[in-house]
Amino acid sequence: MFVKKYDVVIVGAGNAALCAAIAAREKGSEVLVLERGPVEKRGGNSFFTDGAIRVAYNNLDDIRKVIPDITDEEAERIVMPQYTQSDFYDDLMRVTEGKSDPVLAKQLISKSYETITWMCDQGIVFELNSENQSFEQNGKRHFWGGLPVKTKNKGVGLIKSLFKRAEDIGIDIWYDSRGIELVMDQHHINGIKVEKNKKLITIQTTSIVLACGSFEANNNMRSEHLGDEWEAAIVRGTEFNTGDGLSMALAVGAQKYGEWSGCHSIGTDYNAPKFGDFNKPGDIFKKSSFPLGLLINRDGYRFVDEGADFRNYTYAKYGREVLKQPGHVAFQLFDAQVRPMLRKEYHLEEATFFKANSLEELAELMAVNKAQFLKTIAEYNAAVQGGEYNPTVKDGKGTIGITPSKTNWALRIERAPYYAYPVTCGITFAFGGLHVNSEGAVLNKEGEPIAGLYAAGEMVGGIFHKNYPGGSGLMSGAVFGKLAGTSAAQYTLEKMEISNL
């Protein structure tokens, strides 16, 4: 039996979903948001994000338009290199090995600035990402890495603001409501079956936006698409992203797209919870200062070039390298020279670490192969070359004669005390998804739009491949969420006009 009819139904309630809902409502649609979780666990993976959002901009004036609290006096002390659409595109293509879909990539990038200004209009508050993406020199704050903007109060603040806006403009939100099947009528969307409070109901609608995440919280789908070893991965975000939207779409003929065998994963605290803890949001368990130290496995060997690039461009692929190590664990090693430079999460009470005044003692605490560990450190120290150490640029201070090399930021490990942080792999989302066009419409296996069906966020396949530029996930969610919501509302209006003729 059908319940109240809605113009647009949004499946999911994270950043992408709520941007879609708000955009559709702005076009005059009656909108319903379905959140699978309870109200206290709403917000999807977006709730857990650090809030950094990658956007193309020309200069500091562009940034001040989205962060109007920057005073003239503060602006005088800021050095803000431009980060053009070409820069963004080059970074995306470089880290994805040229595999990012050019059409979707260009849409993401070209719409990034106008989308972030639209988010400001919706009440989202942004601030400078000073702590993680800048340094002070000669009385000025220099930004680097193309990621100077983040949401105030991280993902918690983003989700709170998006829900407030949605509620203020009359969007209905159902909690504990899981979409399980799309209803079609002659190849057009006609409704969605929903499991709510253990009852099965059908909502009639003209268009649906699927924005309910990837399959990272589904053990079976992880094993099937990523490999058996991924059963051991920690799920960094919500427990509710089990691939429901993907399954529903594929069942009505949607086309798979992108790297289904790849995912966004990072090194996370070995003792982090198995799923994201809604009582401890804000990405507090990640461990992203590895470029300043070494990564060593239980057998005492290094296994990646820690200094290959800024962490923005390597952290999303090194998680899987940790997963490959014995016991799915590795250790981030630092000495007293660099420990004060480590990011905030290393100094939280939740951080797991070992501390010792000698490398021999540290090896025993780590329970690694002691002889090989000491040999690895000795060979690394001997290979470190001279040069000026500067963690704010790719300083070229590397190693010679060892494999893997360390390309940048190579300092000898020689000053006690020494610190080792055990990490494992935390999965964020899978790169594979659905094929959508530049306006967010889901395509079938023949490459044609499925009438009335749209997707956004982590469900969009083809943008990320093997790797990911930090902050681009939130931006992609907002851009394609807004596009999908607008498209869904426009489709509904056009269909209503035709039916009224």
N, C-alpha and C positions, 0 to 999 in steps of 0.2 A: 504494500500500500504506500502511495506517495504521501509525503508530508509537505509542508510549505514549499512552494517553488521559489528558487533563487535565480537571479540572472547569471551570477558567477559563483562557483564554489571553489575555494582555495583549499587544497589538501596540504597541510603543514602549517607551522606557525613560527618559523624562524625569520631571519632577515629577508630572504628572497620571497617567502610566502606573504609576509606582512607588507612588503613593498608592492607586491602584486595586488593585494587586497585594497590597499590605499589608492593605488593608481586606478583600479577598476571602479572604486567608489567615487573617485573624482570625476569619472565619466558618467555618473548617474546610476550605476548599476546597484541592485540589491545584492549584497555580498555576504557569504557565509564562509567563515574560516573553521576548518576541522583540525583540532589539536588532539593527537592520539594520547598524549600524556595528561595527567591531572594538572590543575592550575598551578600547583607548586613546582611542577617540572616542565613548565611551558618554555618555548623558545628554541628548541632544537639545538644543533651544534653552535648556533650563533651566541647562545648564552655563555658558552665557555671560551669564546675567542678573546684574544688579547686586545682586539679593537683596532689594530692597524689596518688601514685601508689604502690601497694603491690607486693613485689618481694621476692623470696627466695634467700638468699645469705649466704656465709660462714663467711665472716669477712669484715673488712674495706677495704682490698685490692680489694675485689669484687666491693664494692661501688665506689672506686676510678677509676675503669675501666669505669664506666658509668658517673662519675663526675670527669674528669681528672683535673679540676681546683683546687682541694684540694691539697694544698702544703704539703710538708713534715712537715713543722712547724705546720700547722693547724692539720694535722693528729695526731701529738703527743699530741694534746689537746682534742682529740675525743675518747670517750669510746663508742664503737659500738658493742653491743651484737649480736652474730650471730642469724640469723633467717632462719633456715634450711627448707627444703621441708617438713620435718616431723612437724615442728612448724606450718608452713602455713596450712598443711592438718589438724592438730589437731584443730587449731583455726576455720577453715572453718566448720569442722564437729561439733565442740562444739556449735557454734552460730546457726547452721542450725538444731540442734537437731538430727544429724546423717542422715539427709534426702538428703544431697547433693549427686548427682550421682557420685559414686566413680570413674568411668571411666573418666568422664568429669572433675572432681575435680583434679584427678592425672595429666591429660593432661594440665590443666591450670597451675598447680603448677610446674610440671617438665619442662615446656616450658617457665616459667616466666623469668628466667634470660637470656636465649639465646634470647628471644624476646626483652627484654629491651636493650640488646647490639645491636641487629639489628636495633632498633629504633634510637639508637645513630648514627649508620651508615647512617641512612636516614636524619640526620640533626636535630633530636629532642634533645634539650638541657635539661639536668636534673640538679637539685641542691638539696642540703640538705634541708630536711623538718624541719629545726631547730626551727622555731617559734612554731610549734604545737606539735612536738614530741621529745623535748629534754629539758634539764635543766642544769644549770651550778652549779658545786660543786667543791670546792677546785681547781679552775682554769681550770677545764676540763668540756667539754660539753658531757653530758651523754644522749644517745638516748634510747628510750623505745618504746614499742608497736609494733615493727616489721614494722614500716612504715617510714623509714628515707629518702625516695626519693620522690621528686615531680618534675613535669615539670616546667621549667622556665616560669614565667609569667602565671602560672596556665593554665586553659583550653584555654585561648586566645592564649598563646604562642604555645601550642601544636597544635591547629588547624592551626594557621598561618604557622608553620613549615611543617605540613603534606601537606597542599595545595601547598606550594612552591615546595616541593619535587615532588608531583604529576604533577604539571605543568612543572617542569624542565625535567621530563623524558617522556613527551609526552602523558600524560593521558588526554583525552577529558572530559570536565566537562560541563554539561548542568544545568542551573539554571531554576527555575520556572517549573520544570519538575517532574510530579507526576506519578509514576508507578501505574497502576490500574488493570492490568490483565496479567497473565502469559500465553504465547502461547505454547501449547504442540503439538508434532507430534509423535504419537505412543508411548506415555508415556515418551518422551524425551523433554527437553526444546528446543524450537525453536525460541522464541522471547518474547517480552514484549510490551504490549500496554501502551502508555504514553500520558498523557494529558499535552501538552506544549503550552503555550500562547493560551489557549482555543481551541486548535485543538487536535484531536486524531490521533496519529501516531503510527506505529508499527516498532520496532527495531528488526532486525533479529540478533540472537545470539545463540551460542552453549551452553553457561553456564551463570548463574545468581547467584550473591551473594546478598542475602537480608540482609541489615544491616541498616534498617531505623527505629530502635527503637521499643518501646512497644506501648501500647494503652493509656498511661496516660493522653494524651490531648484530649481524646474522652469521653465526658460525658456519652454517652449511654453505651459504653463498660465498663467504670468504674462502673456504677450502676449495670450492668448485672453480672460482674465477682467479683467485690469487695464489693458491697453493696450500697444501696441508699445514705448512709451518705457520700460517697466519692464524691458526686457532690459538696460538700462544700470545698473540698481540693483545695489548691493552686497548680498549676503546676509549678514546680521549673525550668523546662527547656523549650525547644522549644515547640511552639504551633503546630508544624507539626507532632508530633509523635501521630498519631491517629489510629494506628494499620493497616495501609495499607499493609505492608509486611506480617503480620500475616494472614489477610483476603485473600490475593492473594495465599499464600501457602496452606491454608486450602482448598481453592476452587479446588486445583489440587490434594488433597488427603494427604496433610502433616499431621503428627501426632502431636496433642497437647502434651505438656509435661511440667512437673513442677507444681508449686503452682499457678494456675491461680487466686486463691482467695487471694493471698498475694502480697505485694509490698514493695519496698524501699520507706520509707517516714520518714520525720524528723520534728522536731519542727522548725518552721521558723517564722520570724517576722510577727506579726498579720497584719501589714499594708504592707506586701510585695505585689508586683504586682501579678495579677492573673495568668500571664504567665511570663516566664523568660524575663527579659528586656535586650535586646542586647546592650543597652547603659550603662548598669550597670552589667557587667559580673563578674565572680570570686566568686560566691557563697557568696555574701556579706550579705544576709538576714538570713542565717542559725543561729541557736543559740545552740551551742554545749558544753557550759561550765556547763550544768545542773548538772553534778556529784558533783560540788563544792557547790551547793545550794539545794533548795527545789523546787518541782513542785506542785503547788496548783491550784485547780479549782475554779470556781465562787462561789461554795457553801462553800468554805473555807477548803476543804479536800485535803490531799495528796492522790496520787493514784498509784505511782510506787516507787520502790526502786531506788532512783537516783544514789546510789553508788554501784549498783550491779556489775559493771565492768567498765573498761575504756570506754570513750565515743565511741571509735572506734568500740566497740562490742555491744552497746545498742542504739545508736542514730537512727539507721535505723529501729528499731521496736517501739521506743517510740513515733514517730510521730502519729501512729495509735491510741495510747493510749490517746493522746491529742484530736484527732478527736472524741473520744467517750465521751468527757466531755461536760457538758452543754454549748451550744453556740459554740461548737467546739473550745474552747479557754482555755488556762491555763496560769499561770504566773510562770516564773522562778524567784525565790526569793533569794537575796544575801544581805549580810550586808557589812560594811566597811572593815571587815577582809579579805574577799576574792575578792572584786571587782577589786583590782589591778591585780589579777591573771586571770581575764576573757580574753578569746580570743579576737583577734583584732576586730572582727565584732561587739562586744558590745560597742565599743568606736567610731564607725563610725557615721556620721551625719544621716545616714538612720535608725539607731537603734531607736526603740520606747521603752520608759521606763518611769516609775514613780519613783520619789525620795522623801523621806520624812525623817524627824528626829525622828519620832516615828512610831511604828507599827500600832497604831490606825489611824494616819493620812494616812499612806500608804494604809490601808484597804479601806478607803474612796475614795482615788484616784483610786484604782483598781475596785471599785464598786463590791466588793465581800461581802459575808455574814460575817459581821464584828465579831460577837460574835464567830462563829465557827472558823474563821480564827485565832483569838487570842488564842482560846482554842487549836487549832492544833499546833501553835508555842510553846505554853507553855508546852504541852505534849511532843513535840519533844525535846525541850531544856532539860526537866527533864530526858529524856531517853538517852541523849548523854553520852557515856561512855568515860573514860579517855584513854590515850594512845598518841603516837606521831603522829601528823598530818603530812602526807606527800603525796601530790597530784601526785607525780611521780611514786608511787607504790600503789598497793592495800594494804593500810595501816592497814586494820582491825579495824580502829577506827569507831565503829558503834554505834547502838542504841540497847536498850533492853526494851521490854515491850510494843512496839507500832506496829501497822500494818497499812501500810507496814513498815518494818524496813528500816533503811539505813545502808548498810553493810560496806561501806568504806567512808572516808572523811567527817565524821559527826562532824561539829562544831556547837556550840550553835549560834543561831541567836540573837545577843545581842548588837552589836556595831553599833551605828548610824554613818552616815545616812544609810537608808535601800533602796534597789532598787528592783523593780519588772518589768520584761520584759514580756509583753504579747506575747504569741506565738499561732500559729495555726498549722495545719498539711499541710506540703508541700509534694506532691508526686513526686518521681523522675522517677521510672519505675516499671512496674509489674514484678513479679518473674516468671509468667507463660510465656511460649514461645513455640518454636518448638523443636521436638526431633531431635537432630543431632548426628552423630557419632563423634569419636575422631578427624576426619579430617575435620569436618564442613559440611559434606553432610547431607541434610535434609532427614529424613526417613518418609516413608509412614505408613499407619496404620498397615501394616504387618511387620514393622521394617526393610524394605528394602530401600536403597537409591533411591530417585527420580532422575533419570539421568539428570545431568547438573544443579541441584539446590542445593545451599549452603546457610548457614546463619551464622551470627556472631553478637556479641554485645548483646544488650538487648533482641534480638530475640531468643537467645539460652535459652531454658528452662531447669530446673533440677539442676542448680548449686546452686542457692540461695533459701532458704526456711525459711520463717518467719523472718529471720534476715540476716546480711551481715557484713563481716569484712571490715572495712573502706579501701578504695583504691583498692579493688579487682575487682570492676567494670571496671575501666580503663584497668587493667591488663587482665581481661577476654576478653575485646573488642579487645585489641591488639593481644593477643595470638590466639583467634579464627578467628580474621580478617585475620591475616597472614596465618593461616592454610587454611581457606576457599578460600582465593585468590590464594594460591599455588595449592590447589586441583582443583579449577575451571580451572586454566590455564593448568594443567596437563591433565585434562579430555579433554579439547579442543584439545590439541596436539595429544592425543591418537586417538581421533575421526577423526582428519584430516589425520593421518597416515593410519587409516583403509580405509577411503574414497579414498585414493590415491593408494591403492593396486590394 
